[in-house]
Amino acid sequence: MNTVRLLAGLAVVFLLVAPPLLPVYHQNVLTFTVLMAYLGVAWNILGGLTGAGSFGHSAFFGIGAYTSSMLYITMRLTPWAGMLVGAVMSAIAAAVFGYLTFRFGIKGHFFFLATIAFAEILRNIVMNTEALGGARGLPIPLTEEDSLIDFQFHTWRAAYYYIALMLLVFGLAVFRLIHTSSLGLRLMAIKDDEEKAACLGVNTLAHKVLAFVISAAMTSIGGTFYAQYVLYVEPTVVLGVPFSVQIVLLTVIGGLGTFIGPVLGAFIMQPIIEYMRIFFGRFGGLDLMLAGIALILVSLLKPSGIIYMLAPSSTAKAKTLART
């Protein structure tokens, strides 16, 4: 236990101090890793606490990216405000989609397929809408100098990393708040047995929709960050189902439903995926193949996730570590 806490402390010091000292490329990898950890935490609120795993969260990521980008391009509205607008739009979309699917009892594999269909429909709409850039994508106008208002940092790229780190801290705080509250207990009761939870007076429909809305809004915020970081929004990337699958993989590998599991999964797998994509780029899909192999190994060796491999052998103690 003390060793784990010591390693966690050293990791925190590294994350706070080291990034500005790293070469730009390695800063880029670390920034994407932190972003994926945040997205995993956001997805975990729905998939981890309620058990309603979504494979279409790229839809909300794309809504955030396109909303803030279009508002900036057409109205020069600061992306910080566009981030909030995108989060509201994603929340509305999640509320409508969640109500329709949960209200008619769509769950399990059928819910997976419904979320995939939702993301694919949205992607095709964007690809065929010229005002949104179509299949070519949407380039974001550049500023001449670094600008916090315009959310662009050309000379000090580490600023993006620290913003991503703040998003991760925010995401963990929200997850922790929900997880330790009565809301979290009700969501986990729904995950364990929805019918029994309903018999005990839990409004399962309202609670699942609420978890969906919170998860979608947080994911949308990540989409705005991504758009401003790469300064280009491409529908096949931000709205593609493979991106959703990657979020799910990292979360499941780290530890589904746990506080630190998505972060652990992202920091183990995302750097490997990024470096393999660069060094073995001519072998397309090798990075995702590796992620799939890692998922199979974790499923066979420790289905509950890597976080429990680092915990004591006692199940109770393992759960305590994972949640704290």
C-alpha positions as CSV (number, residue, x, y, z in Angstrom):
1,M,0.0,0.0,0.0
2,N,2.8,2.4,0.9
3,T,4.7,1.6,-2.2
4,V,1.6,2.3,-4.4
5,R,1.1,5.6,-2.6
6,L,4.8,6.5,-3.1
7,L,4.6,5.7,-6.8
8,A,1.4,7.7,-7.1
9,G,3.1,10.7,-5.4
10,L,6.0,10.5,-7.8
11,A,3.7,10.3,-10.7
12,V,1.9,13.5,-9.6
13,V,5.2,15.3,-9.2
14,F,6.2,14.2,-12.7
15,L,2.9,15.3,-14.2
16,L,3.2,18.8,-12.7
17,V,6.9,19.5,-13.3
18,A,8.3,17.4,-16.2
19,P,6.1,18.2,-19.3
20,P,7.6,21.6,-20.1
21,L,11.1,20.0,-20.0
22,L,10.1,17.3,-22.6
23,P,10.6,17.6,-26.4
24,V,7.4,18.8,-28.2
25,Y,6.5,15.4,-29.5
26,H,6.6,13.8,-26.1
27,Q,4.6,16.7,-24.7
28,N,2.1,15.9,-27.4
29,V,1.9,12.3,-26.4
30,L,1.5,13.2,-22.8
31,T,-1.2,15.7,-23.6
32,F,-3.2,13.2,-25.6
33,T,-2.8,10.7,-22.8
34,V,-4.2,13.1,-20.2
35,L,-7.1,14.0,-22.5
36,M,-7.9,10.3,-23.0
37,A,-7.8,9.7,-19.3
38,Y,-10.3,12.6,-18.9
39,L,-12.6,11.1,-21.5
40,G,-12.3,7.7,-19.9
41,V,-13.4,9.2,-16.5
42,A,-16.4,11.0,-18.3
43,W,-17.4,7.7,-20.0
44,N,-17.1,5.8,-16.7
45,I,-19.9,7.9,-15.1
46,L,-22.3,6.2,-17.6
47,G,-20.6,2.9,-18.4
48,G,-18.9,2.2,-15.1
49,L,-21.6,3.3,-12.6
50,T,-24.8,2.4,-14.4
51,G,-23.5,-0.4,-16.7
52,A,-25.0,1.2,-19.8
53,G,-21.9,1.0,-21.9
54,S,-21.9,3.4,-24.8
55,F,-19.9,2.9,-28.0
56,G,-21.1,6.2,-29.5
57,H,-19.5,8.8,-27.2
58,S,-17.6,10.1,-30.2
59,A,-20.9,11.8,-31.1
60,F,-20.7,14.1,-28.1
61,F,-17.0,14.6,-28.6
62,G,-17.8,15.7,-32.1
63,I,-20.6,17.9,-31.1
64,G,-18.3,19.8,-28.7
65,A,-15.6,20.1,-31.4
66,Y,-17.9,21.3,-34.2
67,T,-20.0,23.6,-32.0
68,S,-17.1,25.6,-30.6
69,S,-15.3,25.6,-33.9
70,M,-18.2,26.9,-35.9
71,L,-19.0,29.6,-33.3
72,Y,-15.4,30.7,-33.4
73,I,-15.2,30.7,-37.2
74,T,-18.5,32.5,-37.9
75,M,-18.9,34.7,-34.8
76,R,-15.4,34.8,-33.4
77,L,-16.9,33.6,-30.1
78,T,-14.2,32.5,-27.7
79,P,-13.9,28.7,-27.6
80,W,-14.3,28.9,-23.9
81,A,-17.9,30.1,-24.4
82,G,-18.3,27.7,-27.3
83,M,-17.2,24.9,-25.0
84,L,-20.2,25.6,-22.7
85,V,-22.6,25.8,-25.7
86,G,-21.3,22.5,-27.0
87,A,-21.7,20.9,-23.6
88,V,-25.3,22.1,-23.4
89,M,-26.1,20.8,-26.9
90,S,-24.5,17.4,-26.0
91,A,-26.5,17.3,-22.8
92,I,-29.7,17.9,-24.8
93,A,-28.8,15.3,-27.4
94,A,-28.0,12.8,-24.6
95,A,-31.2,13.5,-22.8
96,V,-33.3,12.9,-25.9
97,F,-31.4,9.9,-27.0
98,G,-31.1,8.5,-23.5
99,Y,-34.8,8.9,-22.8
100,L,-35.9,7.2,-26.0
101,T,-33.6,4.2,-25.6
102,F,-34.0,3.7,-21.8
103,R,-37.7,4.4,-21.9
104,F,-38.3,1.6,-24.4
105,G,-36.0,-0.8,-22.5
106,I,-33.1,-0.9,-24.9
107,K,-30.2,-2.3,-23.0
108,G,-27.2,-4.6,-23.3
109,H,-26.0,-5.3,-26.9
110,F,-28.9,-3.5,-28.4
111,F,-27.9,-0.3,-26.5
112,F,-24.4,-0.7,-27.8
113,L,-25.7,-0.9,-31.3
114,A,-28.0,2.1,-30.8
115,T,-25.2,4.3,-29.6
116,I,-23.0,3.2,-32.6
117,A,-25.9,4.0,-35.0
118,F,-26.3,7.4,-33.4
119,A,-22.7,8.3,-33.8
120,E,-22.6,7.0,-37.4
121,I,-25.8,9.0,-38.4
122,L,-24.3,12.1,-37.0
123,R,-21.0,11.5,-38.8
124,N,-22.7,11.0,-42.1
125,I,-24.8,14.2,-41.6
126,V,-21.7,16.2,-41.0
127,M,-19.8,14.7,-43.9
128,N,-22.6,15.7,-46.2
129,T,-23.1,19.2,-44.9
130,E,-20.9,21.6,-46.8
131,A,-21.4,24.4,-44.2
132,L,-19.6,22.2,-41.7
133,G,-16.7,21.5,-44.0
134,G,-18.1,18.2,-45.3
135,A,-15.7,15.3,-45.6
136,R,-12.7,17.7,-45.9
137,G,-13.1,18.8,-42.3
138,L,-13.0,22.1,-40.7
139,P,-9.8,24.2,-40.3
140,I,-9.7,26.7,-37.4
141,P,-8.3,30.1,-38.2
142,L,-4.9,30.7,-36.6
143,T,-4.0,33.7,-34.3
144,E,-0.7,35.4,-34.8
145,E,0.3,35.1,-31.1
146,D,-0.6,33.0,-28.1
147,S,-4.0,33.9,-26.9
148,L,-5.9,32.6,-23.9
149,I,-9.1,34.1,-25.1
150,D,-8.8,32.4,-28.5
151,F,-7.5,29.2,-26.8
152,Q,-4.4,29.0,-29.0
153,F,-0.8,28.6,-27.8
154,H,1.8,28.4,-30.6
155,T,5.0,29.1,-28.7
156,W,4.3,27.6,-25.3
157,R,2.6,24.3,-26.2
158,A,2.8,23.1,-22.6
159,A,-0.2,25.4,-21.9
160,Y,-2.4,22.8,-23.6
161,Y,-1.1,20.1,-21.4
162,Y,-1.8,22.0,-18.2
163,I,-5.4,22.8,-19.4
164,A,-5.9,19.0,-20.2
165,L,-4.6,18.2,-16.7
166,M,-7.1,20.6,-15.1
167,L,-9.8,18.9,-17.1
168,L,-8.7,15.6,-15.7
169,V,-8.7,16.9,-12.2
170,F,-12.2,18.3,-12.8
171,G,-13.4,15.0,-14.2
172,L,-12.1,13.1,-11.3
173,A,-13.7,15.5,-8.8
174,V,-17.1,15.1,-10.5
175,F,-16.7,11.3,-10.6
176,R,-15.7,11.3,-6.9
177,L,-18.6,13.5,-6.0
178,I,-21.1,11.3,-7.8
179,H,-19.5,8.0,-6.7
180,T,-19.6,8.9,-2.9
181,S,-23.1,10.4,-3.0
182,S,-26.5,8.8,-2.7
183,L,-26.8,9.4,-6.5
184,G,-23.8,7.1,-7.0
185,L,-25.3,4.5,-4.8
186,R,-28.5,4.5,-6.8
187,L,-26.6,4.3,-10.1
188,M,-24.6,1.3,-8.8
189,A,-27.8,-0.3,-7.6
190,I,-29.2,0.0,-11.1
191,K,-26.0,-1.6,-12.5
192,D,-26.2,-4.5,-10.1
193,D,-30.0,-5.2,-10.6
194,E,-32.2,-2.6,-12.2
195,E,-35.4,-4.4,-11.3
196,K,-34.6,-4.6,-7.6
197,A,-33.5,-0.9,-7.6
198,A,-36.9,0.0,-9.1
199,C,-38.7,-2.0,-6.5
200,L,-36.7,-0.1,-3.8
201,G,-38.1,3.2,-5.2
202,V,-35.2,4.3,-7.5
203,N,-36.4,6.1,-10.6
204,T,-34.2,4.1,-12.9
205,L,-35.1,6.0,-16.1
206,A,-34.4,9.4,-14.6
207,H,-31.1,8.3,-13.1
208,K,-29.8,6.6,-16.2
209,V,-30.7,9.7,-18.3
210,L,-29.0,11.9,-15.8
211,A,-25.8,9.9,-15.8
212,F,-25.9,9.9,-19.7
213,V,-26.3,13.7,-19.7
214,I,-23.4,14.4,-17.3
215,S,-21.2,11.9,-19.2
216,A,-22.0,13.5,-22.6
217,A,-21.5,17.1,-21.4
218,M,-18.1,16.2,-20.0
219,T,-17.1,14.4,-23.2
220,S,-18.2,17.4,-25.2
221,I,-15.8,19.6,-23.3
222,G,-13.0,17.3,-24.3
223,G,-14.1,17.7,-27.9
224,T,-13.6,21.5,-27.7
225,F,-10.2,21.0,-26.2
226,Y,-9.2,18.6,-29.0
227,A,-10.4,21.0,-31.7
228,Q,-8.4,23.9,-30.3
229,Y,-5.3,21.7,-29.8
230,V,-5.1,20.3,-33.3
231,L,-6.8,23.3,-34.9
232,Y,-8.6,21.1,-37.3
233,V,-11.8,19.1,-37.0
234,E,-12.2,16.0,-39.2
235,P,-15.5,14.0,-39.0
236,T,-13.9,10.6,-39.5
237,V,-11.8,11.3,-36.4
238,V,-13.9,13.2,-33.9
239,L,-17.2,11.4,-34.9
240,G,-15.7,8.0,-35.7
241,V,-16.8,4.9,-33.8
242,P,-13.1,3.7,-33.4
243,F,-12.5,6.7,-31.2
244,S,-15.4,5.7,-29.0
245,V,-14.1,2.1,-28.8
246,Q,-10.6,3.4,-27.8
247,I,-12.2,5.3,-24.9
248,V,-14.0,2.2,-23.8
249,L,-10.9,0.0,-24.1
250,L,-8.7,2.2,-22.0
251,T,-11.4,2.4,-19.3
252,V,-12.1,-1.3,-19.2
253,I,-8.4,-2.2,-19.2
254,G,-7.7,0.2,-16.3
255,G,-10.7,-0.8,-14.2
256,L,-14.4,-0.3,-15.0
257,G,-16.4,1.7,-12.4
258,T,-13.3,2.6,-10.3
259,F,-12.0,6.1,-9.5
260,I,-8.5,5.8,-10.9
261,G,-9.0,2.9,-13.4
262,P,-9.6,5.0,-16.5
263,V,-6.5,7.1,-15.7
264,L,-4.4,4.1,-15.2
265,G,-5.6,2.5,-18.4
266,A,-4.9,5.6,-20.4
267,F,-1.4,6.1,-19.0
268,I,-0.5,2.5,-19.7
269,M,-2.0,2.1,-23.1
270,Q,-2.2,5.5,-24.8
271,P,1.6,6.1,-24.9
272,I,2.1,2.7,-26.3
273,I,-0.6,3.3,-29.0
274,E,0.8,6.7,-29.9
275,Y,4.4,5.6,-30.2
276,M,3.5,2.4,-32.2
277,R,1.4,4.6,-34.5
278,I,4.5,6.7,-35.2
279,F,7.2,4.0,-35.4
280,F,5.1,1.4,-37.2
281,G,2.9,3.7,-39.2
282,R,3.2,1.6,-42.4
283,F,1.4,-1.2,-40.6
284,G,-2.0,0.4,-40.3
285,G,-4.1,-0.7,-37.4
286,L,-1.2,-2.3,-35.4
287,D,-1.8,0.1,-32.5
288,L,-5.5,-0.9,-32.2
289,M,-4.5,-4.6,-32.6
290,L,-2.2,-4.2,-29.6
291,A,-5.0,-2.6,-27.6
292,G,-7.2,-5.5,-28.5
293,I,-4.6,-8.0,-27.3
294,A,-4.2,-6.1,-24.1
295,L,-7.9,-6.2,-23.5
296,I,-8.0,-10.0,-24.1
297,L,-5.1,-10.5,-21.7
298,V,-6.7,-8.4,-19.0
299,S,-10.0,-10.2,-19.5
300,L,-8.3,-13.5,-19.0
301,L,-6.0,-12.6,-16.2
302,K,-7.9,-9.9,-14.3
303,P,-11.4,-9.1,-15.7
304,S,-11.9,-6.4,-13.2
305,G,-9.0,-4.3,-14.6
306,I,-5.3,-3.6,-14.1
307,I,-6.1,-1.5,-11.0
308,Y,-6.9,-4.7,-9.1
309,M,-3.5,-6.2,-10.0
310,L,-1.9,-3.4,-8.0
311,A,-4.2,-3.8,-5.1
312,P,-3.8,-6.3,-2.2
313,S,-5.1,-9.8,-2.8
314,S,-8.1,-9.2,-0.5
315,T,-11.1,-8.3,-2.6
316,A,-12.4,-5.8,0.0
317,K,-9.0,-4.0,0.2
318,A,-8.7,-4.0,-3.6
319,K,-12.1,-2.3,-3.9
320,T,-11.1,0.2,-1.3
321,L,-7.9,1.1,-3.1
322,A,-9.6,1.3,-6.5
323,R,-12.3,3.7,-5.2
324,T,-9.9,5.9,-3.2
